[in-house]
Structures are given as structure tokens and as C-alpha cells.
Amino acid sequence: MCMEGFAIKLETDEYAILPDAMPFSVQEYDLDMMPNLNDDLQQLRARIAATAARMIAQDGADYGTAKAKAARQVLGVDRPAPNVLPDNIQVEDEVRRYQALFHNPARAARLQHLRATALDVMEQLAEFRPYLTGAVLSGTAGEHDDIHLQLFADSAKEVEIYLLNRNVDIDISEMPHFKGARHDPVEMVSFSWKKEVVHAELYDMNDLRGALKPRADGRQQRIDAAGLRALIDNQESPE
């Protein structure tokens, strides 16, 4: 199926890819005559999600890079229409399926180790309201994954000084705000903790408001130390 062309918006808020060689205008075309269009688009997204999931599970690729490479592999184009790409939740579900299919006891042991290490560093940084996020929280972490935290403090400098005073070497970079592009990027400090890499995004205390809402699929986006401790005790992925 050739997917090169242009996107149109359906009444269902979905988008469709129409070939460049359509012998009629979009305005003249009756979308009711295309009953399989949404199904085709969903199947395409599913193929891209499954391909991206394999890259994430095997190579440790980040979600954005994996989706771009997967789309290039499936579609044969470098810049696919954004509406063709699956969202991160769909890709994460495919990572779970892949890991369940190719069960690896070593991966399960690593996940347990990463969670224990994350809990240790969160307890040390308790005054900065640490929350765990990312693959270590979701349970999809593998060999290549690091620990991702979000800290909430009056200023980023407080966290940086705290770590430096304890002889922790830090690298400082920027990350997009979890609330979206309308907010300024935030500082992120990266450091080694018990031979694992920790990336801690530094947010203002006010950013904590509304941050604990679940994701669209009902799963938690972040949990505090108490939640992580319960997760470790139950040896489950968050629901």
C-alpha cells in the first residue's frame, strides 16, 4: 500500500493519507466511500509502533528516535505526516508485548535493580519531592535504560548545590517541560549513582500542581518514593 501523499482531516478527528495522484479534489471526494481508511491508518500506526518497540527493547533507542526510524523503515520516507505516527502510549504497549514474548530473566533482574537504586537516590533527595518516571516506572526498562526522576524545588540551584556539596559530579542540560511546549524548558542534572546513570529534571514547586494526574491510559505518569516502595514490594508495573 503506497502511503505517500497528503493528509486530510476526517470528521472523526482522524487524518487520512491520500495519494498525490488522486484524480479528483478532496472537496469532491465523499469520505463515506472510504470505509477502510481509518482501519488502514490504524494498521499502519500499529506496524510503526511494533517496529519502534523492537528498536527500543533491543537497542535502547529513545521513543522519538525509534518512531522516526520505524516510520522510515515502514514507509520508506524521511518525513512522514505527523498523524501517521503512533503516540508513546501505543509504542509502550508494544514494548510490553515484545518483552512478554521474549521473556528475559536478566531484564527482570535489571528492572528490580534499577528500581531499588532509584528508591535509594529518591530517599537521599527527599527534600526535593522526587518522583520516578520513564521506563523504570512503567516496567519496560532494559539493559540500556537509565533512571529518570523529576524533582520539585524552589530553585534548580538548590538541587545542584546539594549534589555538589556531597561530591556528586553533575552534568547540566535542558529538557522540554512535561506540561508541553508552551512552557519554558527546564534544567536537568545527570549523575552517576551506584554505577547507574540518573537524569533528574528540575521543576518549580508550582509545577507539582496537576502533575499527578494519570495518563490517558490510566497508568501513573510519576510516583513518589512511597509508591515506588510499594511497587517494589509487589514487583509489578504501575496501573
Number of C-alpha atoms within 10 A of each C-alpha: 6 9 20 16 15 13 17 14 11 12 8 7 8 15 19 21 20 16 13 10 8 10 8 8 7 11 7 7 12 8 13 8 8 10 9 10 18 16 11 14 19 16 12 20 22 18 19 26 28 23 21 29 30 20 20 26 21 15 14 17 18 14 18 12 13 22 26 17 20 22 26 15 14 14 19 14 14 11 10 17 17 9 16 21 22 20 14 14 14 17 25 21 15 22 25 17 16 18 20 10 9 9 11 11 9 11 15 18 12 16 23 19 15 24 22 15 19 29 22 15 17 23 16 11 15 14 12 21 17 26 26 25 18 16 18 24 26 19 20 22 26 23 14 11 23 19 24 21 26 22 24 20 19 13 13 19 12 12 20 18 12 12 16 11 10 8 9 15 13 16 12 13 13 13 14 15 17 15 12 9 9 8 10 13 18 16 17 24 21 19 16 15 14 11 8 15 17 23 20 23 26 28 23 13 14 11 14 14 8 9 12 13 12 13 11 9 9 10 14 17 19 23 19 19 19 13 15 23 16 12 18 17 9 10 15 13 15 18 10
